[in-house]
Amino acid sequence: MRQGTTSGVLAQSGINAPTTQSFFNYLLLAVTCGAVHMWQSRAVRRPFLSNKWFVYLGLAVLDVEGNYLVTKAYQFTSITSVTLLDSATIPAVMVLSWLVFRSRYNVGHVMGSVLCTAGLALLVLTDGSGSETDGSAPIVGDVLVIAGAVVYAVCNVAQVGDWLALMIQRALGRSSLF
C-alpha cells in the first residue's frame, strides 16, 4: 500500500515517473536476492544463471511493464480502484495456468475467481460516476490497471517453470538484475 499511496500523492502533484518510483525496489531485490544466490551458488559450485540471459531479460521487461502500467494508472483513477483492480492478476493467472500447465481448480477456486471478476466488472462500470475522488479519466486508469494485471499474470506464469526448479531467492535475484 505504501507504493500506492506514494504514487497517488505524486500523481496529484503532477509528477510523472512511474518507472523511476520502482527503481529502488528492483535494486534492493537485485542486491539482497542476488547476494544470497551468489553465496549459495559458491557453496555448491552451481552456475549463476541456469537459463539463457535473455529469458531473465524477458521476465524483467514483463515485470517492469506491468509495474509501469499499474503505477501510471494512479494519474487517472483513484487509489481504491487501482488497489482493487490490481487483484485481476489472480483470475488471469488461473486462466493462464489452466491454458499453459493444464492446472486444475476445484469449484471453490472457480467460484472465488468468478466472484472476484464480477466485483471488478462492477467497479469498472461504476468508476465513471463522476465523483471527485475518481481521478481525471477513471476508465483509462482502470484499463491501465487491468492491462498491468494481465502482464503481471503472464510474468508470474512464465516464472513458474523457473521457480519449480530453483529457489525463490535465485529467481527474484536474477529477474531483478535485468
C-alpha positions in Angstrom: 0.0 0.0 0.0 3.0 2.3 0.6 3.8 2.5 -3.1 0.1 3.1 -3.9 -0.1 6.0 -1.5 3.2 7.4 -2.8 2.1 7.0 -6.4 -1.2 8.7 -5.7 0.4 11.7 -4.0 3.0 12.1 -6.7 0.3 11.9 -9.4 -1.8 14.6 -7.6 1.4 16.7 -7.5 1.8 16.4 -11.3 4.9 14.2 -11.1 5.1 11.6 -13.8 7.8 9.0 -13.0 6.2 5.5 -12.8 9.3 3.5 -13.7 11.6 5.6 -11.5 9.4 5.0 -8.5 10.1 1.3 -8.7 13.9 1.5 -9.4 14.9 1.2 -5.7 12.6 -1.8 -5.2 14.3 -3.6 -8.1 17.7 -2.5 -6.9 17.0 -3.8 -3.4 15.8 -7.2 -4.9 18.9 -7.4 -7.0 21.3 -6.8 -4.2 19.7 -8.9 -1.5 18.4 -11.9 -3.5 21.4 -11.8 -5.9 23.8 -11.8 -2.9 22.0 -14.7 -1.3 22.1 -16.7 -4.6 25.7 -15.9 -5.2 26.6 -17.1 -1.7 24.6 -20.3 -2.2 26.0 -20.9 -5.7 29.5 -20.6 -4.5 28.9 -23.2 -1.7 27.7 -25.9 -4.0 29.5 -24.8 -7.2 26.4 -24.3 -9.3 26.3 -21.9 -12.2 24.9 -18.4 -11.5 22.4 -18.5 -14.4 20.7 -21.7 -15.2 18.8 -20.3 -18.3 20.0 -18.0 -21.0 20.3 -14.4 -20.1 17.5 -13.3 -22.5 15.0 -15.4 -20.6 15.6 -13.3 -17.5 15.6 -10.1 -19.5 12.2 -11.0 -20.9 10.8 -11.7 -17.4 12.3 -8.5 -16.1 10.7 -6.5 -19.0 7.3 -8.0 -18.3 7.6 -7.2 -14.6 8.7 -3.6 -15.2 6.0 -3.0 -17.8 3.3 -4.4 -15.6 4.5 -2.2 -12.8 4.7 0.8 -15.1 1.1 0.3 -16.3 -0.3 0.0 -12.7 1.8 2.9 -11.4 0.8 5.1 -14.4 -2.9 4.3 -13.6 -2.7 6.4 -10.4 -2.6 9.5 -12.6 -6.0 8.7 -14.0 -8.0 6.9 -11.3 -8.3 6.6 -7.5 -6.0 4.7 -5.2 -9.0 2.4 -4.3 -9.7 1.5 -7.9 -6.1 0.7 -8.6 -5.7 -1.4 -5.5 -8.9 -3.4 -6.1 -8.4 -3.8 -9.9 -4.8 -5.0 -9.4 -6.4 -8.1 -8.0 -7.4 -9.0 -11.5 -4.0 -10.7 -11.6 -5.4 -13.7 -9.7 -8.1 -14.7 -12.2 -5.7 -14.0 -15.1 -3.1 -16.3 -13.5 -5.7 -19.0 -13.0 -6.8 -18.8 -16.7 -3.2 -18.8 -18.0 -2.1 -21.6 -15.7 -5.0 -23.7 -17.0 -4.1 -22.9 -20.6 -0.3 -23.4 -20.2 0.1 -26.0 -17.5 -3.4 -27.6 -17.6 -3.8 -26.7 -13.9 -7.0 -28.0 -12.3 -9.0 -25.9 -9.8 -11.8 -27.0 -7.5 -15.3 -25.4 -7.5 -14.3 -23.1 -4.7 -11.4 -21.7 -6.6 -13.5 -21.1 -9.7 -16.4 -19.5 -7.8 -13.9 -17.2 -6.0 -12.4 -16.2 -9.3 -15.9 -15.6 -10.8 -16.9 -13.5 -7.8 -13.6 -11.5 -8.0 -14.1 -10.9 -11.7 -17.8 -9.8 -11.2 -16.7 -7.4 -8.5 -14.0 -6.0 -10.8 -16.5 -5.5 -13.6 -18.9 -3.7 -11.2 -16.1 -1.4 -10.1 -15.2 -0.5 -13.7 -18.9 0.1 -14.5 -19.3 2.4 -11.5 -15.9 4.1 -11.7 -17.0 6.7 -14.3 -19.7 8.1 -12.0 -18.1 11.5 -11.8 -17.1 11.5 -8.1 -14.3 13.9 -7.1 -12.1 11.0 -5.9 -12.3 9.1 -9.2 -9.5 10.9 -10.9 -9.2 12.7 -14.2 -10.0 9.7 -16.5 -11.1 6.8 -14.4 -11.9 4.4 -17.3 -8.4 5.0 -18.8 -6.9 4.3 -15.4 -9.0 1.1 -15.0 -7.9 -0.2 -18.4 -4.2 0.5 -17.5 -4.6 -1.4 -14.2 -6.3 -4.4 -15.8 -3.6 -4.4 -18.6 -0.9 -4.3 -15.9 -2.6 -7.1 -14.0 -2.6 -9.3 -17.1 1.1 -8.5 -17.8 1.8 -9.4 -14.2 -0.1 -12.7 -14.7 1.9 -13.5 -17.8 5.1 -12.8 -15.9 4.1 -14.9 -13.0 3.1 -17.9 -15.1 6.3 -17.6 -17.1 8.3 -17.7 -13.9 6.6 -20.8 -12.6 8.9 -23.2 -14.7 12.0 -21.5 -13.4 10.7 -21.4 -9.8 9.8 -25.1 -9.8 13.4 -26.0 -10.3 15.1 -23.2 -8.4 14.7 -21.4 -5.0 12.7 -18.3 -5.0 15.6 -16.1 -4.0 17.5 -17.1 -7.1 14.6 -16.4 -9.4 13.9 -13.0 -7.8 17.6 -12.1 -7.8 18.0 -13.0 -11.5 14.9 -11.2 -12.6 15.8 -8.0 -10.7 19.3 -8.0 -12.2 17.9 -7.0 -15.5 
